[in-house]
Amino acid sequence: MHQPIGSSPYSPESSHSSSSPISHSFSSGNSPMMCASPNSAYMGNSPSSIPIRPGRLSPCLSILNQPQGKFRFRYASEMTGTHGCLMAESKERNKKEYIRVQLEGCQDREAIIRCTLVTNSSKPVPHVHRLGGEGNSNGNNGNEGEYQEMIVSAGKNEWTATFSGLTIIHTAKKQVREVVERRLINELGNAPMNRNQGQQLKDEADKIANTMDLHSVKLKFEAFVEQNGFREQICPPQYSQAIHNLKSTHAGDLRIVRIDKVYSCCTGQEEIFIFVEKVNKKDIKIRFFETDENEQEIWSAFADFSELDVHHQYAIAFKTPAYQDPNIQSDVTVQFQLYRPSNQSTSEAKSFTYTPRERVGMKRPRRDVPLNSDSNTNKRDYNATRTLPNNDPVAPNTFPSNCPSGDENGTPSFTSNFADQQRKCYESSVKH
């Protein structure tokens, strides 16, 4: 079930209509190889429909189990050890299922179902990431992870291909252009090129590399049968739902890790810090909202912050929005969450409390601490012209010897000059 020696998996398809100047320059007639090239869509050579063989029912592919929507893309250096594989979505939480594709209406003895990584776009083209797989019947085809294949038949597996152990190998951003350019050259059969044609190919590779989303892919499924040593595509391809990179800031899970406080004045504009999982500073907002007893949203507003307030993609400093009613008389509990505008995804909501404006910024009355047993006498309201109480620790005739005395009975005579001296002596004795 292999292609004949000398044939290239990137050879052009029978249809060569293309708007690309490269495809016009290098198209070389109909190829006897009817197998679709994994990368022929780069050149615009993908046919809009597959011709139906006369006298045969039209086969078709159907995806029985869609792949999971989020999966960790790993670099080749991370593939050592045991990692999870790409699974299918399951309605039961703890039940694991693999991706399954069924071929219907096939009249041949057996067929081949191919799985390829393509871009998540309206017109998918082969993706630069590679598709790894263990246990899939792709043989030693030397495709370098560009596709995985399964042989299906009525007696073997009821025309159903089960793709187990699939992994997505992430291609580094700096290598994307090189990979695209190499695939374009291989698709053209390594034909000789002049300087202008080589520059056109490089420009095409740059355009594809700059517009390709490295954090989102789809699976493309195709069906082939072998006829006289050549493969023939027998039905239109089927595309899976999008698979997003779990660790990407564009598609990863949003999560609030910590927050320094969960209350603010109802007038807003109070600065708060939060720690978050990795986010994209150009694609993140903080949304406050309130719901009624029926879980219907009755108010919402966004926090105030800029890209400069996002610290290394893991922390955000923001100012709270004003609550809808600035005259609340008691605490109001609302919720807030992270919000990604590009795909409308949100984090788990956290509780937040708005307090009345009177309760914020009020100073507690200062408590006066008496200097003696008389609560009405203290240092703060001391008056030098006042008569000292009898139970004052610094009673009459107990002033230091260096303080001037009053009359012969020891009672100080409070003249203006003498009063100043006595006040200084009194404060000095209190300090000691």
Number of C-alpha atoms within 10 A of each C-alpha: 14 12 15 12 7 6 12 16 20 19 21 31 21 17 16 20 14 16 11 15 13 19 22 13 12 17 18 11 11 12 13 13 20 20 24 23 19 26 26 24 20 23 23 18 22 23 16 8 9 14 12 13 9 7 6 10 12 17 15 17 23 16 17 15 18 21 23 19 20 20 22 21 24 17 14 13 8 12 13 7 5 7 12 10 17 25 22 19 18 15 9 8 7 7 8 11 19 22 21 17 23 19 23 16 12 21 13 10 11 17 24 24 25 22 25 22 26 26 23 24 13 6 10 17 24 25 29 28 24 23 21 19 20 13 12 17 15 20 13 8 13 9 14 11 17 19 21 24 22 19 22 22 18 15 9 10 12 12 22 22 26 22 23 18 17 20 22 24 20 20 18 12 12 9 11 20 19 15 16 24 19 14 21 22 16 16 24 21 16 11 9 10 13 7 8 9 15 14 13 15 22 18 13 20 21 16 13 18 22 11 8 17 14 21 21 23 26 23 24 21 22 22 29 20 21 19 9 8 13 17 22 19 20 22 20 17 18 16 20 21 14 19 24 22 23 17 18 19 20 21 22 19 18 21 17 19 11 11 14 10 12 14 18 24 22 25 18 18 15 15 15 17 15 16 18 18 15 19 26 17 18 14 14 21 21 21 20 24 19 19 14 10 6 6 8 9 11 10 13 16 16 19 20 18 16 14 13 10 15 20 13 12 16 16 20 23 18 21 17 25 21 19 23 13 10 15 13 15 12 11 15 15 15 20 17 22 19 22 20 21 12 11 10 7 14 18 16 13 16 14 14 17 15 22 22 18 18 12 12 11 8 8 7 6 6 6 6 12 11 14 15 15 11 11 10 11 17 15 13 10 10 12 12 16 13 8 10 14 12 9 10 13 14 16 12 16 13 11 17 13 9 7 15 14 18 15 8 7 9 13 11 17 12 16 11 10 8 15 16 14 15 21 16 13 18 17 12 12 14 13 7 5
